[in-house]
Amino acid sequence: MASNPVLTRIASGAKASEIRYCEASLRDKPWGETRYSSGTTATNYRYTGQREESSFGLYFYNARWLDVQLGRFVQADSIVPGGVQGLDRYAYVNNSPLVYVDPSGHKCAEGIYAHEECEGPLEKRNLLIFETEGKMQWTEDEMAGFNKYAMDVAQSYANAANTILHTQCMAAENPNNEPCNSISPTDAFYKIHNDEPVTVIRKSQTCDEAIGDIYPDCGGWGYAASPNEIWIFSNATSNDIATHPQLIVHELGHAFAQVGVARGFDWVYTGLSINRNGFYGPALSWQLSTDMSPSEIYADMFLGWVYGKWEPGQLGKYSLAGQSKAEFMYGTNTYILKLLGLYP
């Protein structure tokens, strides 16, 4: 989608170059402007898999050229799309670059797995479904916060898969200059979670009451009961949830790890270092747990992976501990996405 990075690695697996566009949490550059670059990229196929002509700063979309600084095509579309947005024949993807792509320069869609082209209303598919027990309730702010952070997770799934898809596409023979395949954040999320949304249940029990027999003296706020069901306990107050919406990212990290383990990839737990070093921040910010179990450490590392945030070192780089965690999560999560069929 709009924020896919372009990553080049040499035969040993070491990173040779990287170009980043927009993070899920930094949406001020969604049109393809370069946010960060390092090294020398061996290809000029970059933003959404399209060719950049660096000499005059435009991207070629097969039918016409895109100016990423303006977020608009520099030629009018020779095919007039339907709908109100179609009246603006210079608009790129109906002015929604975080949702759509436009491989041909004529018609936009929600990635290769699109359910509808974007000239019509896109089918709304919720990432999360909210349910309650007893007298418990969800507030609008709680649900909005969780939905936003769940979309950040979905965007990270798509970013990771599309990086591989685009790298494979660029390395393959492509005499007809066919556009690279990609997957949308929503499709990536559904593919990981059994083609269904994740149900988040506001439990009437505290953590200790619900799972204290498994985890004695449990004081946690949430629990991933399965890849498609997350519990938020009654001991998590409305203020706890409102001030820590990243809790849903932590719990989705547990769910993602469960999916990997279910497919025989137990390295997600057995391969990581059991320590609390290298995180971007302390407990209740970039660590939602202080527990030293592999599953809790991984879930907090998942939060760092989604946002690309690790303990900084000198000159803005990660510390050694932060770099170690970042590399583990890149390798582990990329492999799980492969197991799930998000890329060949």
N, C-alpha and C positions, 0 to 999 in steps of 0.2 A: 504494500500500500504506500501511502505518501511518505512514510518515514523509514523505508527499508534502507539499512546501511549496505555499503558495498565493501566486502572484505576479501582480500587476496592473501593466500597462504602459499608458501613454498613447499617443496616436497617433504621436508621434515615436519611440516605442520605449523612452523613458526609464522607469525603474522608478518607479511611483507608491507601491506598498506591497508588503510581503512578510510572510508568516507562515511560520515554520519549526516543525516538530515534532521528529522524532528523526532524527539523522544515522546513517549506517551504522555509524560508529565511536563513537556516543554513544547507547547503547540504554537509557538510564535513563528515557526518557519515550516509550515506544512506544504509549501508549494514547490519544494525542491531546492531551496537555497542550501548551500553547504554550511553546516553548523560546525563541523570538525573534520580535519583530514590529517593523515600522517603517511609518510612514505610516498612511493611513486606507484600509482595504479596502472596496471598493464593493459587496461581496456578503457575505452571511452563510452561504454554502455553502463549507465549509472542509475540515476533517479528513475524508479519504476521500470528498470530494464531498458530505458531508451537511450539513444546515442546523443552525447553532448558534443556540440561543436564549440570548443573552448575559445576559438579565435574570435567569435562574436557573441559568446555567452548564451546560446540558445540550445534547446533540446529538440531533436527531430522526432516527431510522432507519426511518421510514415505519410501522412497526408498534409501536414503543416508543422510549423515551428512554434514552440512554447517558450515564452520569456518567464523564467521562474521568479525573477525579481518583481515582475508585475503580477504574476499569477494568472496570466492570460495568454492566449494564442496571439500571434502577430498577424495571422491571416484569418479572415472570416471562414466559417465552416461552409463548404460547398453543398453540404446536405443540411437542411434546416430541421433540427430535432423538434419533437413535439413538446407541449407544455409551456408554461410561462418562462421558465429558465431558457428554453430553446430560442426565445426571441433575441437573446444576447449571443450572437454567433461567434464571439471571441472568447466566451467563458470556457474555462477548463473544468471539466467534470461537474458541471452545474454548481460551481463554487463550493464543492464539498470534497476537498482533497484528502481528508482523513477517512473517507468512506469509500470513494470510488477510484478507479483507474480508467485510462482511455488508451488502449494499445494501438488503435487504428487512427486516432486523430479525428474520428467522426462520431464515435459512439462510446459512452462510458458504461461501466458495469462494476459490480462489487467483486472484483477479482475473477479468477478462472472458475470458481465454483459459484458464480452469481446465480441468484434465483430469479432476479428480474433486472433488466437493463434500467439505467437510472433516468431514462426519459419518462418513466412511470413511477408511481409510488413504490418504494422498496418495502418488501415484506418485513415487518417488524418482528424480530426474534429476540426475546429477552435472554440475557445471560443468566440472570438470577430470578427465582420465584420466591416470594416471601410468604411464610406461613407462621402461625402462632399456636401456642398451647395455652389452655385455661384463659386467664385474664390478661395475659401478656399482649402487648401491642407493639407494632412498628410505627415510628413517626416518619413523616415524609422526608425529613432531613436525614434520618438514619438510612433509609432506603436509597436516597439520592447519593449519599456518600459511598455506600457499598457498591452501587451500580457504576459510579465513576471509576472506582478503583478496580472493579472487575474488568472494565473495559481496558484499563491499563495493562492488566494481565493478558487479555485477549490480544492486544496490540503487540505485546512482547512475544507471544507465541507466533504471530504472523511475521514479525520482524525476523525472528530466528529462522523460521522455515524459508522465508523469501530470500534471505541472504544466501542460503544453500541453493535454492532453486535458480537464482540469478547467476551465481557462480558457475553452476553446472551448465546453464544456458550459454553463458559467455565462452565457456571452454569448448563447447560442442561446435561442430560445423553448422553454419547457418547461412547458406548461400542466398536464401530468399529474404534475409533480414526479418525473420518472423519475430514478433514480440515474445519476451520471456513470460513464462507462466508465473502466476502468483496466487496467493490465497488470502482471503480477507480475514480480519480479526475475528469476526463472528463465526465464520466457517471453521477457523482454526480452533476456537474455543469449543464449538460443538463436536468437532472431530475428536478432540481429546476427552470430552465428557460424554461419551456414548451417544452422541447425536441428540442430546437433551440439555436443557438448562440445569443449573445447579439450584436445588431447593435449600433455602436458608431458613431454619426454624428457630423462632424465639421461644426457648424452652421455659417451662414454668419451674424447673428444678435448677438448683445450683450445680456447679461442676461436681462437687463432692457427692451430692445426692444422685446425680445421673451416672457418673462413671467412677465414683470413689472406690468401688470394689476392684477396678482395674488399675487406677492411679490414685493411691491413698493420699489424703491431704491435698486433693486437687483444688487449686484456686484459680484455674485458668478461665478465660472468658469464652473460649470457643473450642470446638472439636469437629474434626472432619470424620463423620461417621462412615462415609463412603465417597467415591469420586463425584457423586451427584447429590450428596446431602451433608450440609454443615449445620451444626447446632450452635446457637449463641445462648449462653446460660443466663439465668436470672440474676446471678451475682455480677454480671456486667451491666452497669447502670446505663441509662440513656446518655449521661455525660461521658462515660467511658467510651461508648460507641461513637458519639459525635466528635470527640477529640482524638480518637484513634481509628479512623476508618480504614487505615492500612491493615487492621485486623483481618479483613476479608482476604487480603493478599496473602497473609501468613497462612490462613486456613486453606486457601486454594493451593498453596504450596504443598501442604500435607496431601491434598487430594491428587495433585499432579504426581507426587512421589508414589502414592498408592497405585496409580495407573502404571508407572514404570515397573514397580515391584511385581505387580500382577502379570506382567509380561516377561518375568524372569530376570529383570535387571536390578538385582539387589545391591549393585555397586552404589546406587544412590545413597545408601546408608553405610555400607561396609567400606567404601572408598574414601569417605571424607575424614578430615582431621577433627578429633573431638576437642575443640577449644572454642573460646569466645573471643578470639583475636581477629582483627581484620575487618570488623563491621564498621559501617559509616558512623553509627551513633550508639548511644547506650540503650539500656532497657526502656521499653515503652515508647521508643522513637523508631529506631531501625532494628531493634530486637524486641519482639513481643513476648519473649520468654527468657528466663534465666536458667532453665533446665539444661543439663548437660547431655541429654539423650540425643542420639543421632537424628531422630525424626524432628526434634525441636530445633536443633542447630540447622538442619537442612531447610526447614520452613522459614527461618529467619534469613538464611542465605538466599532463599527464593525472592524475598523482598528486595535484597540487594541486586539480584539479577534482573528483576523487572525494571528497576530504575537506573541500573548501571552505577550504583552508589556503593563505594567501598572506602575503607579507611585511607585517607590521602597520605601521600609521602612527600618527598621533596619535589619542588617544581610542579606541583599539581598532579603528579602521578600517584598511583596507589602505593601504599606501603607493601612490603614483602608479604605480610600476612593477607592484606587486602587483595594483592595480585594472585596469590595462591587460591583464595576463595573464588575470585572471578574466573580463573582458568578452570577450576573444577566445575563450576556451574555451567560455563559455556560448553565444555565437553559432555558433561552428564546430560544436560537438558536437550542439547542438540541431538544426542543419540536417542533419547526417549521420543522426541518428535519424529525421528526416522522410524522407530519401532511402530509408531502410531500411523505411519503412512502419510505424514505431511509433506515429505519429499522422498524421492526414490533412494 
